[in-house]
Amino acid sequence: MHQRLILSRPFLGLTLLLCAMLAAYVSVVKALNELPRKYRLIEMEVAMPPELQLVAAGGDRYLAANIGAFRSQTVGVHELQKNTYKVLAKVQLATAVLNPMHEDNYYTAAAILPWNGEFQAGQTILQLATEARKRDYLPPFFRGFNWYYFEKNYAAAAADLRIAASRAEGVNRNALTAMAARWTERGYEPEQALQMVEAMAKQSAPPLKYFLEQRAARLRNLITLKQAVETYRRRHGAAPTELAQLVQEKLLPAIPPDPLGGSYIIKNGNVELQVAAR
């Protein structure tokens, strides 16, 4: 008498998973074998979605992420085709989804992707790393730098640098805070920038505190001058051509100096700060 083999549901599910993993593995190996051998470590042509990578790694998301990161690091970055960078960006994005804390992945992304036309992918990877690595100041620093350098988005750059500064210590914290203050000046309206810089000064200790207070004073002077120019404009129907006219109209007792060595000027009817040359 023959006994029937009855598979339990958990065992059946595991069997199906293993079959799917095997099929995925075979398909990947076949695709790699069809590529010209001399280009395998030079050009990337295939980017598997995170879900398929997870299956191929036996459900271990950290192993899947490590495999993706290894692929990224074995690609040379000189004289690659544009499509290769697109595939590299997809591979690194998938790695970040599987393990956003992967340090090598965000380092590689910051060093390669924005410089080769994959700005948004690089920023997304750095954002995921920023959210996952709560004590690491480098992901928000790299992200802020990219906003500043590639997009000239000073407000976004300053916001990321403030996050980086909050995570750093000692000299690094002071340097990042000072840099964030400079970018805040450029990226926000003077009133908004003043509030942010004043808040940063309150949270800082000397000598950084004094530096931030000087930047706050610079912004207050800029606001005062802008208000005086608007009053002059309402009186005369046009902006003054020189700041000295504000004193002549008794709108100001004197033109305030820039505490950091620059100067204020009128340009196209608006007050601007002329930073001192270094």
SULSULSUL-V568241 format. One record per residue. RES is the residue in one letter. PHI is phi in radians with two decimals (999 if undefined). PSI is psi in whole degrees, 0 to 359 (none if undefined). Layout:
{{RES,PHI,PSI} {RES,PHI,PSI}}
//
This chain:
{{M,999,126} {H,-1.57,137} {Q,-1.60,139} {R,-1.44,138} {L,-1.54,117} {I,-1.88,121} {L,-1.55,128} {S,-1.25,160} {R,-1.05,315} {P,-1.05,318} {F,-1.15,321} {L,-1.14,318} {G,-1.11,319} {L,-1.12,320} {T,-1.08,315} {L,-1.11,321} {L,-1.11,316} {L,-1.11,321} {C,-1.11,317} {A,-1.11,318} {M,-1.08,317} {L,-1.10,316} {A,-1.09,318} {A,-1.11,317} {Y,-1.08,314} {V,-1.08,318} {S,-1.14,321} {V,-1.17,314} {V,-1.06,319} {K,-1.11,318} {A,-1.12,319} {L,-1.18,322} {N,-1.17,335} {E,-1.41,347} {L,-1.34,148} {P,-1.00,132} {R,-1.05,322} {K,-1.25,348} {Y,-1.85,1} {R,-1.08,323} {L,-1.72,5} {I,-1.88,308} {E,-1.90,137} {M,-1.77,132} {E,-2.17,346} {V,-2.27,133} {A,-2.19,113} {M,-1.40,142} {P,-1.12,155} {P,-0.97,323} {E,-1.11,318} {L,-1.23,323} {Q,-1.08,321} {L,-1.13,319} {V,-1.12,315} {A,-1.12,335} {A,-1.66,16} {G,1.23,26} {G,1.46,2} {D,-1.60,101} {R,-1.15,330} {Y,-1.26,321} {L,-1.13,316} {A,-1.06,319} {A,-1.15,320} {N,-1.11,322} {I,-1.13,316} {G,-1.10,318} {A,-1.13,322} {F,-1.10,318} {R,-1.03,317} {S,-1.10,323} {Q,-1.44,349} {T,-1.64,5} {V,-1.67,126} {G,-1.21,150} {V,-1.95,15} {H,-1.84,131} {E,1.01,38} {L,-1.50,154} {Q,-1.29,156} {K,-1.04,319} {N,-1.11,331} {T,-1.13,320} {Y,-1.15,326} {K,-1.14,318} {V,-1.17,318} {L,-1.02,318} {A,-1.08,319} {K,-1.16,320} {V,-1.10,316} {Q,-1.27,327} {L,-1.11,316} {A,-1.09,320} {T,-1.08,319} {A,-1.17,325} {V,-1.18,318} {L,-1.21,320} {N,-2.60,87} {P,-1.12,345} {M,-1.49,358} {H,-1.11,111} {E,-1.19,313} {D,-1.06,326} {N,-1.17,314} {Y,-1.28,329} {Y,-1.07,311} {T,-1.10,318} {A,-1.07,316} {A,-1.15,326} {A,-1.42,337} {I,-2.04,307} {L,-1.09,307} {P,-1.08,332} {W,-1.41,354} {N,-2.29,37} {G,1.46,6} {E,-2.02,53} {F,-1.05,309} {Q,-1.13,321} {A,-1.08,316} {G,-1.07,318} {Q,-1.17,323} {T,-1.13,317} {I,-1.08,317} {L,-1.20,327} {Q,-1.16,317} {L,-1.09,320} {A,-1.18,323} {T,-1.07,317} {E,-1.27,327} {A,-1.50,323} {R,-1.73,83} {K,-1.12,337} {R,-1.89,1} {D,-1.63,120} {Y,-1.52,349} {L,-1.23,317} {P,-1.00,312} {P,-1.17,330} {F,-1.14,311} {F,-1.05,318} {R,-1.13,317} {G,-1.10,318} {F,-1.04,317} {N,-1.08,318} {W,-1.02,316} {Y,-1.20,312} {Y,-1.38,314} {F,-1.55,325} {E,-1.93,348} {K,0.99,32} {N,-1.65,86} {Y,-1.24,328} {A,-1.15,313} {A,-1.13,321} {A,-1.08,315} {A,-1.12,321} {A,-1.08,317} {D,-1.21,323} {L,-1.18,328} {R,-1.14,324} {I,-1.13,314} {A,-1.05,317} {A,-1.11,323} {S,-1.17,341} {R,-1.76,342} {A,-1.48,173} {E,-2.35,157} {G,1.01,228} {V,-1.06,319} {N,-1.08,319} {R,-1.09,315} {N,-1.12,317} {A,-1.12,317} {L,-1.18,322} {T,-1.13,317} {A,-1.11,318} {M,-1.13,319} {A,-1.08,322} {A,-1.11,318} {R,-1.10,317} {W,-1.24,330} {T,-1.09,318} {E,-0.99,320} {R,-1.41,336} {G,-1.78,352} {Y,-2.24,162} {E,-1.08,149} {P,-0.93,321} {E,-1.13,316} {Q,-1.15,316} {A,-1.07,320} {L,-1.07,314} {Q,-1.03,317} {M,-1.17,315} {V,-1.17,321} {E,-1.10,320} {A,-1.13,320} {M,-1.13,322} {A,-1.15,321} {K,-1.12,330} {Q,-1.57,359} {S,-1.91,159} {A,-1.89,159} {P,-1.04,148} {P,-1.53,352} {L,-1.04,324} {K,-1.02,318} {Y,-1.16,320} {F,-1.07,315} {L,-1.19,325} {E,-1.13,325} {Q,-1.16,321} {R,-1.17,324} {A,-1.13,318} {A,-1.10,321} {R,-1.03,316} {L,-1.21,322} {R,-1.09,317} {N,-1.07,319} {L,-1.10,318} {I,-1.11,316} {T,-1.04,316} {L,-1.14,319} {K,-1.10,319} {Q,-1.13,320} {A,-1.16,321} {V,-1.10,320} {E,-1.14,321} {T,-1.10,315} {Y,-1.04,318} {R,-1.08,319} {R,-1.15,325} {R,-1.26,319} {H,-1.98,355} {G,1.38,2} {A,-2.71,158} {A,-1.35,155} {P,-1.17,156} {T,-1.60,341} {E,-2.40,147} {L,-1.14,334} {A,-1.04,334} {Q,-1.13,335} {L,-1.19,325} {V,-1.28,320} {Q,-1.07,326} {E,-1.45,2} {K,1.06,28} {L,-1.41,335} {L,-2.45,145} {P,-1.24,331} {A,-2.88,162} {I,-1.40,119} {P,-1.19,142} {P,-1.41,154} {D,-1.37,121} {P,-1.13,347} {L,-1.85,15} {G,1.64,359} {G,-1.51,200} {S,-2.65,157} {Y,-1.77,139} {I,-2.37,162} {I,-1.71,127} {K,-2.45,120} {N,0.94,39} {G,1.40,5} {N,-2.17,152} {V,-1.47,131} {E,-2.29,156} {L,-1.65,128} {Q,-1.81,107} {V,-1.28,140} {A,-1.16,140} {A,-1.20,143} {R,-1.90,none}}
//
